[in-house]
Amino acid sequence: MADLLKKATKPEVHRGLEGVVVDETELSVIDGSVGELRYHGYRIEDLARHADFEEVLYLLWHGHLPDDDEYEAFAEAMASERTIGDDVLQTAELLAKSDEEPMAALRTLVSMLSSSDPESDADPEDMDAALRKGRRITAKIPTVLAAFDRYRNGEEPLDPRDDLGHAANFLYMLSGEEPDDVAADIFDVALILHADHGLNASTFTTMVVSSTYADIYNAVTAGVGALAGHWHGGANQDVMETLIELDESGQDPIDWVEDAINEGRRIPGFGHRVYDVKDPRAKILEEFSEDLAVESGEPRWYDYTTSVEEYLLDERGLGEKGIAPNVDFYSGSVYYQLGIPIDLYTPIFAMSRVGGWVGHVLEYQADNRLIRPRAHYTGPDHQDFVPRSDR
């Protein structure tokens, strides 16, 4: 024991696991120096323009894009799994009436979904069953979120429709109105853009949990918990709240930003752990933000974001420091223009990222090893125990 406690030469400690490579993956790759993101080798720009969310889910879970028959079967299976049980609905109503935060409500409800899963007792090492359970979780999260939101607004939840795609169905269940093609397509792209992004905090969390062979409900619930932290999720909500504050001030956007910076405030939506240039997802959402502005005839949110971006990059020199807009800088205003409540932005992040979580769990468990890092001990070498009465 003395040898174990003896202070050895301190090893190199990577706080936050910065730069530590813990696994190999085929799901996604990021080149932060040039602003590139690919899923299974496909450029995110191509997937955003030519695929839908169901196709991307299939890609992440099966390693290839589906052909017509595979797509039809997969989309039909997803649509058939959207309904949630009365017990989950009752819990959603209870959480809504208790003013629970949406991410906390989602964490509880995702965990509860396992109780009605027909394969809840399947062997956690059965990867085929894990895939089917992951598909059910992904299909039901939009129903859970929409029900929770409607309950807290004094409305009854709507049954999911199997004639709408994943994105359009969520917007329908949320508002009670079938979205037009523009809104449905833009939201579908937003889900694609958030589906996977390397070994981020929530994805790594799901892998740690699943490496113990806890089932995929445990892993996804843990992922939701990790995403709830404001250092991981929530930035797009912060962006929109900032833009609303700017709008209500009545100031010129540049004057408002200057005042905010002089007060020591940080403008959310800028900078990313892995990007030195503008996030490619932000570029895509910027285009959609402009499209929504043109369609609605209300350009101010687009004008605010582009004005603030130009000022911070060019006048304040953030671009020269490798600090550029990330996906959250534009997703906030896009969601707002789609009529989505601001505090649902992070749950929607989870609604999309669950695709990546499931994909990484399946990939890692194909050659599973318990994730068990070590820490360098820095406490006392030896202390004599003193009874409580003598302390």
C-alpha positions as CSV (number, residue, x, y, z in Angstrom):
1,M,0.0,0.0,0.0
2,A,2.9,2.3,0.8
3,D,4.1,2.0,-2.8
4,L,0.6,2.8,-4.1
5,L,0.4,6.0,-2.1
6,K,3.9,7.1,-2.7
7,K,4.1,10.2,-4.9
8,A,5.6,9.1,-8.2
9,T,6.5,11.5,-11.0
10,K,3.4,13.2,-12.0
11,P,2.0,11.9,-15.3
12,E,0.8,14.2,-18.0
13,V,-2.8,15.1,-17.1
14,H,-5.2,16.0,-19.9
15,R,-7.9,18.1,-18.2
16,G,-11.2,17.5,-19.9
17,L,-9.5,14.7,-21.9
18,E,-8.2,17.4,-24.2
19,G,-6.4,15.7,-27.1
20,V,-6.9,12.2,-25.8
21,V,-8.0,9.7,-28.5
22,V,-10.0,7.0,-26.9
23,D,-11.6,5.2,-29.8
24,E,-11.9,5.0,-33.6
25,T,-15.2,5.9,-35.4
26,E,-16.6,5.9,-38.9
27,L,-19.6,8.1,-38.0
28,S,-18.3,11.6,-38.4
29,V,-15.1,13.6,-38.8
30,I,-14.4,17.3,-38.3
31,D,-11.6,19.4,-39.8
32,G,-11.8,22.5,-37.6
33,S,-9.0,24.3,-39.5
34,V,-11.1,24.6,-42.7
35,G,-14.6,24.2,-41.3
36,E,-15.5,20.8,-42.6
37,L,-17.9,18.2,-41.2
38,R,-18.6,14.8,-42.8
39,Y,-20.9,11.9,-41.8
40,H,-19.4,8.6,-43.1
41,G,-17.5,10.5,-45.7
42,Y,-20.4,12.6,-46.9
43,R,-20.1,16.4,-46.7
44,I,-22.6,17.9,-44.4
45,E,-23.5,20.4,-47.1
46,D,-24.5,17.5,-49.5
47,L,-26.5,15.7,-46.9
48,A,-28.3,19.0,-45.9
49,R,-29.2,19.7,-49.5
50,H,-30.1,16.3,-50.8
51,A,-31.0,13.9,-47.9
52,D,-33.6,14.0,-45.1
53,F,-33.2,13.2,-41.5
54,E,-34.4,9.6,-41.8
55,E,-31.8,9.0,-44.4
56,V,-29.1,10.4,-42.2
57,L,-30.3,8.3,-39.3
58,Y,-30.0,5.2,-41.5
59,L,-26.5,6.3,-42.6
60,L,-25.3,6.7,-39.0
61,W,-26.8,3.4,-37.8
62,H,-26.1,1.2,-40.9
63,G,-23.0,2.8,-42.4
64,H,-24.5,3.5,-45.8
65,L,-27.3,5.6,-47.3
66,P,-30.5,3.5,-48.0
67,D,-31.8,2.6,-51.4
68,D,-35.5,3.1,-52.1
69,D,-36.7,-0.1,-50.5
70,E,-34.5,0.3,-47.4
71,Y,-35.6,3.9,-47.0
72,E,-39.3,3.0,-47.3
73,A,-39.0,0.2,-44.7
74,F,-37.0,2.4,-42.3
75,A,-39.2,5.4,-42.6
76,E,-42.3,3.3,-42.1
77,A,-40.7,1.6,-39.0
78,M,-39.8,5.0,-37.5
79,A,-43.3,6.4,-38.1
80,S,-44.9,3.3,-36.5
81,E,-42.9,3.8,-33.3
82,R,-44.0,7.4,-32.6
83,T,-46.9,6.7,-30.2
84,I,-46.3,6.9,-26.5
85,G,-48.3,5.3,-23.7
86,D,-50.8,6.8,-21.3
87,D,-48.4,6.5,-18.4
88,V,-45.8,8.6,-20.2
89,L,-48.4,11.2,-21.2
90,Q,-49.6,11.4,-17.6
91,T,-46.1,11.9,-16.4
92,A,-45.5,14.6,-19.1
93,E,-48.7,16.4,-17.8
94,L,-47.5,16.1,-14.2
95,L,-44.1,17.5,-15.1
96,A,-45.6,20.3,-17.2
97,K,-48.0,21.3,-14.3
98,S,-45.0,21.4,-11.9
99,D,-43.1,23.8,-14.1
100,E,-40.3,21.4,-14.7
101,E,-37.5,22.5,-17.0
102,P,-37.8,21.0,-20.4
103,M,-34.5,19.2,-20.4
104,A,-35.2,17.8,-16.9
105,A,-38.6,16.6,-18.1
106,L,-37.0,15.0,-21.2
107,R,-34.5,13.2,-19.0
108,T,-37.3,11.7,-16.9
109,L,-39.6,10.8,-19.8
110,V,-36.8,9.2,-21.9
111,S,-36.0,7.0,-18.9
112,M,-39.6,6.1,-18.5
113,L,-40.0,5.0,-22.1
114,S,-38.1,1.8,-21.3
115,S,-41.0,0.5,-19.2
116,S,-43.2,0.0,-22.3
117,D,-40.5,-1.2,-24.6
118,P,-41.4,-4.7,-25.9
119,E,-37.7,-5.6,-25.7
120,S,-37.0,-4.0,-22.3
121,D,-35.7,-7.3,-21.0
122,A,-33.5,-8.0,-24.0
123,D,-29.8,-8.9,-23.4
124,P,-27.9,-5.5,-23.4
125,E,-25.3,-7.3,-25.5
126,D,-27.9,-8.0,-28.2
127,M,-27.0,-5.3,-30.7
128,D,-29.9,-5.9,-33.0
129,A,-32.3,-5.3,-30.1
130,A,-30.3,-2.3,-29.1
131,L,-30.7,-0.8,-32.6
132,R,-34.5,-1.4,-32.5
133,K,-34.7,0.2,-29.0
134,G,-32.6,3.1,-30.2
135,R,-35.0,3.6,-33.2
136,R,-38.0,3.6,-30.8
137,I,-36.3,6.2,-28.5
138,T,-35.6,8.4,-31.5
139,A,-39.1,8.1,-32.9
140,K,-40.8,8.9,-29.6
141,I,-38.7,11.9,-28.4
142,P,-40.6,14.3,-30.6
143,T,-43.9,13.0,-29.3
144,V,-42.7,13.4,-25.7
145,L,-41.5,16.9,-26.3
146,A,-44.6,18.1,-28.1
147,A,-46.9,16.6,-25.5
148,F,-45.0,18.3,-22.6
149,D,-45.1,21.6,-24.4
150,R,-48.8,21.4,-25.1
151,Y,-49.6,20.4,-21.6
152,R,-47.8,23.3,-20.1
153,N,-49.8,25.6,-22.4
154,G,-53.1,24.1,-21.3
155,E,-53.6,22.1,-24.5
156,E,-54.1,18.4,-25.1
157,P,-51.3,16.6,-26.9
158,L,-51.9,15.6,-30.5
159,D,-51.4,12.0,-31.8
160,P,-48.5,11.7,-34.2
161,R,-49.2,11.4,-37.9
162,D,-47.6,8.6,-39.9
163,D,-48.1,10.4,-43.2
164,L,-45.6,13.1,-42.2
165,G,-41.8,12.9,-42.0
166,H,-39.9,13.1,-38.7
167,A,-39.4,16.8,-38.8
168,A,-42.8,17.8,-40.2
169,N,-44.6,15.6,-37.7
170,F,-42.9,17.3,-34.7
171,L,-43.8,20.7,-35.9
172,Y,-47.4,19.5,-36.4
173,M,-47.6,18.0,-32.9
174,L,-46.2,21.2,-31.4
175,S,-48.5,23.7,-33.1
176,G,-51.5,21.7,-34.3
177,E,-50.9,22.9,-37.8
178,E,-49.3,21.0,-40.6
179,P,-46.1,23.0,-41.5
180,D,-45.6,24.2,-45.1
181,D,-42.8,22.6,-47.1
182,V,-40.4,25.4,-46.4
183,A,-40.7,25.2,-42.7
184,A,-40.6,21.4,-42.7
185,D,-37.5,21.3,-45.0
186,I,-35.6,23.8,-42.9
187,F,-36.3,22.0,-39.6
188,D,-35.4,18.7,-41.2
189,V,-32.0,20.2,-42.2
190,A,-31.5,21.6,-38.7
191,L,-31.9,18.0,-37.4
192,I,-29.4,16.7,-39.9
193,L,-26.9,19.3,-38.9
194,H,-27.1,18.4,-35.2
195,A,-27.2,14.6,-35.6
196,D,-23.6,13.9,-34.9
197,H,-20.4,15.8,-34.1
198,G,-17.5,13.7,-33.1
199,L,-16.8,12.7,-29.5
200,N,-18.5,15.6,-27.8
201,A,-19.4,15.5,-24.1
202,S,-22.9,13.9,-24.4
203,T,-21.8,11.3,-27.0
204,F,-18.9,10.3,-24.8
205,T,-21.2,10.0,-21.9
206,T,-23.5,7.6,-23.7
207,M,-20.4,5.5,-24.6
208,V,-19.2,5.4,-21.1
209,V,-22.5,4.2,-19.8
210,S,-23.0,1.7,-22.6
211,S,-19.5,0.3,-22.1
212,T,-20.8,-1.2,-18.8
213,Y,-23.5,-2.9,-20.9
214,A,-26.2,-0.8,-19.3
215,D,-28.9,-0.8,-21.9
216,I,-29.4,2.0,-24.4
217,Y,-32.2,3.7,-22.4
218,N,-29.6,4.2,-19.6
219,A,-27.1,5.5,-22.2
220,V,-29.5,8.0,-23.9
221,T,-30.9,9.2,-20.6
222,A,-27.3,9.9,-19.5
223,G,-26.7,11.7,-22.8
224,V,-29.7,14.0,-22.2
225,G,-28.3,14.7,-18.7
226,A,-24.9,15.7,-20.2
227,L,-26.5,17.9,-22.8
228,A,-28.5,19.7,-20.1
229,G,-25.3,21.4,-18.9
230,H,-25.0,25.0,-20.3
231,W,-21.4,24.3,-21.3
232,H,-22.7,21.8,-23.8
233,G,-26.3,22.6,-24.8
234,G,-28.2,25.8,-24.5
235,A,-26.1,28.2,-26.5
236,N,-28.7,28.7,-29.2
237,Q,-31.2,29.6,-26.5
238,D,-28.7,32.1,-25.1
239,V,-28.2,33.5,-28.6
240,M,-32.0,34.1,-29.1
241,E,-32.4,35.7,-25.7
242,T,-29.6,38.0,-26.6
243,L,-31.1,38.9,-29.9
244,I,-34.4,39.6,-28.2
245,E,-32.7,41.8,-25.7
246,L,-31.0,43.7,-28.6
247,D,-34.3,44.1,-30.4
248,E,-36.1,45.4,-27.3
249,S,-33.3,47.9,-26.6
250,G,-34.2,49.8,-29.8
251,Q,-30.5,50.5,-30.3
252,D,-28.5,50.0,-33.5
253,P,-27.1,46.4,-33.3
254,I,-23.5,47.6,-33.5
255,D,-23.9,50.1,-30.7
256,W,-25.7,47.5,-28.5
257,V,-22.9,45.0,-29.1
258,E,-20.2,47.6,-28.3
259,D,-22.0,48.5,-25.0
260,A,-22.4,44.8,-24.1
261,I,-18.7,44.1,-24.7
262,N,-17.7,47.2,-22.8
263,E,-19.8,45.9,-19.9
264,G,-17.7,42.7,-20.0
265,R,-20.5,40.5,-21.5
266,R,-19.8,37.7,-23.9
267,I,-21.8,37.4,-27.1
268,P,-23.0,33.8,-27.3
269,G,-22.7,31.7,-30.4
270,F,-19.1,32.5,-31.1
271,G,-16.2,30.1,-30.8
272,H,-16.1,26.3,-30.7
273,R,-13.8,23.8,-29.1
274,V,-13.0,22.2,-32.5
275,Y,-13.4,25.0,-35.1
276,D,-10.9,27.7,-35.9
277,V,-13.1,29.1,-38.7
278,K,-16.9,29.5,-39.2
279,D,-18.8,26.3,-38.4
280,P,-20.0,24.8,-41.7
281,R,-23.4,24.2,-40.1
282,A,-23.7,27.9,-39.3
283,K,-23.2,28.7,-42.9
284,I,-26.1,26.5,-43.9
285,L,-28.4,27.8,-41.3
286,E,-27.5,31.4,-42.2
287,E,-28.9,30.7,-45.7
288,F,-32.1,29.3,-44.2
289,S,-32.4,32.3,-41.8
290,E,-32.3,34.5,-44.9
291,D,-34.9,32.3,-46.7
292,L,-37.2,32.6,-43.7
293,A,-36.7,36.3,-43.5
294,V,-37.7,36.7,-47.2
295,E,-40.7,34.4,-46.9
296,S,-42.0,36.1,-43.7
297,G,-41.2,39.6,-44.8
298,E,-39.6,40.1,-41.4
299,P,-35.8,40.4,-41.8
300,R,-34.7,41.8,-38.5
301,W,-33.4,38.6,-36.9
302,Y,-31.4,37.8,-40.0
303,D,-30.1,41.4,-40.1
304,Y,-29.2,41.3,-36.4
305,T,-27.1,38.1,-36.7
306,T,-25.3,39.1,-39.9
307,S,-24.6,42.6,-38.6
308,V,-23.2,41.3,-35.3
309,E,-21.2,38.6,-37.0
310,E,-19.6,41.1,-39.4
311,Y,-18.8,43.5,-36.6
312,L,-17.2,41.0,-34.3
313,L,-15.2,39.3,-37.0
314,D,-14.0,42.4,-38.9
315,E,-14.0,45.2,-36.4
316,R,-13.2,43.3,-33.2
317,G,-10.9,40.9,-35.0
318,L,-12.3,37.7,-33.6
319,G,-11.8,35.9,-36.9
320,E,-8.0,36.5,-36.6
321,K,-8.1,34.8,-33.2
322,G,-9.9,31.7,-34.5
323,I,-13.2,32.7,-33.0
324,A,-16.1,32.5,-35.4
325,P,-19.8,31.8,-35.4
326,N,-20.8,28.3,-34.4
327,V,-24.0,26.4,-35.3
328,D,-25.9,27.9,-32.4
329,F,-25.5,31.5,-33.6
330,Y,-27.9,30.9,-36.4
331,S,-30.0,27.9,-35.2
332,G,-31.6,30.1,-32.5
333,S,-33.1,32.6,-34.8
334,V,-34.1,29.9,-37.3
335,Y,-36.0,28.0,-34.6
336,Y,-37.6,31.3,-33.4
337,Q,-38.8,32.1,-36.9
338,L,-40.3,28.6,-37.1
339,G,-42.4,29.4,-33.9
340,I,-40.6,27.0,-31.6
341,P,-40.5,28.0,-27.9
342,I,-37.0,29.2,-26.9
343,D,-36.6,26.8,-24.0
344,L,-37.2,23.8,-26.3
345,Y,-34.1,24.5,-28.3
346,T,-31.8,22.3,-26.3
347,P,-34.4,19.4,-26.1
348,I,-34.6,19.7,-29.9
349,F,-30.8,19.4,-29.9
350,A,-31.3,16.1,-28.0
351,M,-34.0,15.1,-30.4
352,S,-31.5,15.2,-33.2
353,R,-28.3,14.1,-31.4
354,V,-29.9,10.9,-30.2
355,G,-29.1,9.7,-33.8
356,G,-25.4,10.1,-33.1
357,W,-25.7,8.7,-29.6
358,V,-27.3,5.5,-30.8
359,G,-24.8,5.2,-33.6
360,H,-21.8,5.6,-31.4
361,V,-23.2,3.1,-28.8
362,L,-23.7,0.5,-31.5
363,E,-20.3,1.1,-33.0
364,Y,-18.4,1.0,-29.6
365,Q,-20.2,-2.0,-28.3
366,A,-19.2,-4.0,-31.5
367,D,-15.8,-4.2,-29.9
368,N,-16.6,-3.2,-26.4
369,R,-14.2,-2.4,-23.6
370,L,-15.2,-0.9,-20.3
371,I,-14.2,2.8,-20.2
372,R,-12.2,3.1,-17.0
373,P,-9.6,5.9,-16.9
374,R,-7.3,6.7,-14.0
375,A,-6.5,9.7,-11.9
376,H,-3.2,10.8,-10.4
377,Y,-3.5,10.8,-6.6
378,T,-2.4,14.0,-4.9
379,G,-3.8,13.5,-1.4
380,P,-1.9,12.8,1.9
381,D,0.5,9.9,1.9
382,H,-0.6,8.7,5.4
383,Q,-3.0,9.8,8.1
384,D,-3.6,8.1,11.5
385,F,-7.2,7.4,12.2
386,V,-8.6,9.3,15.3
387,P,-11.9,8.3,16.9
388,R,-14.7,10.8,16.4
389,S,-14.8,11.6,20.1
390,D,-11.1,12.7,20.1
391,R,-11.2,14.8,16.9
